[in-house]
């Protein structure tokens, strides 16, 4: 079982650290859901992989007539229903296989706060949670990655002891801003093509300068004279 003071890691790192397409997709999810680091994303991915592995294993055992597999199937579907990952009724193991990482990220406390219009951005939603301004059923919750269960979403609000619970607080989104926040949360993210993205502005300036010099040098190269027939 192990020492409870040394908990096990709840995520698995990618097998290969330098895959361009995967890194690009991970960065988009980090920006979309306001995650602090990639460990939070890997934790959601590992959770989905665990659910899907259980579903595949149970499907094989159910086909053999295993009675215990039927009990575990019911428990798995009930667990996914409690987390609002699947419908409460008529869910199957195939629905578990259809789950993806975003389905889990959308059930995080941070994401639900933002989608309910209690914060302007996912980053601000995270700040409200960590600083103790958000609550569920009047109980303060300071964990951004808390999985909001079915039935708890309607009970999410500002904490009563928080100054943001005052409707006149300037940080609090106004009713007319709720529609804009909802549209921003549901709108697909468009990304400019041929855009250079680096961590340091100085490095970006150097790269752009080098590209400009290369284009100018290519333009200065004289074209070879056409070959004469004869």
CORMO-V970197 format. One record per pair of residues at least 24 apart in sequence whose C-alpha atoms are under 6 Angstrom apart, sorted by the first residue. I is the first residue (numbers start at 1). J is the second residue. D is the distance in Angstrom with one decimal. If there is no record, write none. Layout:
# CORMO-V970197
<<I/J/D> <I/J/D>>
This chain:
# CORMO-V970197
<<11/42/5.6> <11/43/4.5> <11/46/5.4> <33/122/6.0> <34/122/4.9> <34/123/5.2> <45/101/5.4> <52/97/5.1> <55/93/5.6> <82/149/5.6> <82/150/5.4> <83/149/4.5> <83/150/5.7> <84/150/5.2> <107/147/5.5> <107/148/5.6> <108/145/5.1> <108/146/5.5> <108/147/4.9> <109/144/5.3> <109/145/5.9> <109/146/5.2> <109/148/5.8> <110/144/4.9> <117/178/5.3> <133/158/5.6> <133/159/5.2> <133/162/5.3> <134/158/4.5> <134/159/5.0> <135/159/5.0>>
